[in-house]
Amino acid sequence: MLQAYWYITKMRLLTNLAYRFEVFASVGTNLILMLASVFLWKAAYGGDTGQVQALTLQDLTSYTILSIMLASVFVCDVQDTIYYKIREGQIVTDFYRPIPLLACYLADDIGSMLSSMINKVIPLFVFAALLFGVPWPASPLGFLLFIPSCLLSYAILWLLSALVGLIAFWVMELGNMGMVKDSIVRVLSGSIVPLWFFPESIQTISKFLPFQYTYQTPLGIYIGNIGVREALTAMGIQLIWVVFLYLLLAAGWRRSKSKTLIQGG
């Protein structure tokens, strides 16, 4: 069965590698965003390399660079995949696949993620290193914790996208719901501006939501603003969110399949 998933992942990887113009456009867009964000922080600090909210200018520069790279590699197209499959009537034939359907969609997104690492992250890293210096992690241990935290972050984002996609079973059009979800994630995850700069009340509320554990947690670990003990605790919370969202998705998926069969496909 693993061979089937690997085949789906490999085909998506090869397909995405073939679209060079899209890759160049995406790298150019993200590079402009990276330059704008870094220079904005430099302007905000006014040339002062002191600390703001226990973060140095170098910390914020590394945070911004890594955030844009993660945004490039965190591919979660499952919500659009489910929507278009339902809209075009292909979801019924997909149900006949001998392997779990959501796992197929996950393998497809992983293929896109791997191609993004090759096509987008590597060029962005090279440009960032040339322009601002290599964004080294605060410590080797922080880097080792950063990797599994990123995997948990991606799991949370993917499960959230899949849950949004399930709404397509009950409505005719998703409209801008996916864009709304993505905008909420971008703001409340600390992807654009770290939540450490937000009012205390928003920081408190965000601790009970999954969003800050998608970007700010791994990035905070990378730059050393989150210590080892805090990192392990945060990763434990990430795992709890993954389990909760998975159970929620599993329950929703069972109801969605029943609804599709009742409607006759």
Stockholm file with secondary structure:
# STOCKHOLM 1.0

chainA/1-265         MLQAYWYITKMRLLTNLAYRFEVFASVGTNLILMLASVFLWKAAYGGDTGQVQALTLQDLTSYTILSIMLASVFVCDVQDTIYYKIREGQIVTDFYRPIPLLACYLADDIGSMLSSMINKVIPLFVFAALLFGVPWPASPLGFLLFIPSCLLSYAILWLLSALVGLIAFWVMELGNMGMVKDSIVRVLSGSIVPLWFFPESIQTISKFLPFQYTYQTPLGIYIGNIGVREALTAMGIQLIWVVFLYLLLAAGWRRSKSKTLIQGG
#=GR chainA/1-265 SS CHHHHHHHHHHHHHHHHHCHHHHHHHHHHHHHHHHHHHHHHHHHHTTCCSCBTTBCHHHHHHHHHHHHHHHHHCCCCHHHHHHHHHHHTTHHHHTTSSSCHHHHHHHHHHHHHHHHIIIIIHHHHHHHHHHHCCCCCSCHHHHHHHHHHHHHHHHHHHHHHHHHHHGGGTCSCCTTHHHHHHHHHHHHTTSSSCGGGSCHHHHHHHTTSSGGGTTHHHHHHHHTSSCHHHHHHHHHHHHHHHHHHHHHHHHHHHHHHHHHHHTTC
#=GC SS_cons         CHHHHHHHHHHHHHHHHHCHHHHHHHHHHHHHHHHHHHHHHHHHHTTCCSCBTTBCHHHHHHHHHHHHHHHHHCCCCHHHHHHHHHHHTTHHHHTTSSSCHHHHHHHHHHHHHHHHIIIIIHHHHHHHHHHHCCCCCSCHHHHHHHHHHHHHHHHHHHHHHHHHHHGGGTCSCCTTHHHHHHHHHHHHTTSSSCGGGSCHHHHHHHTTSSGGGTTHHHHHHHHTSSCHHHHHHHHHHHHHHHHHHHHHHHHHHHHHHHHHHHTTC
//
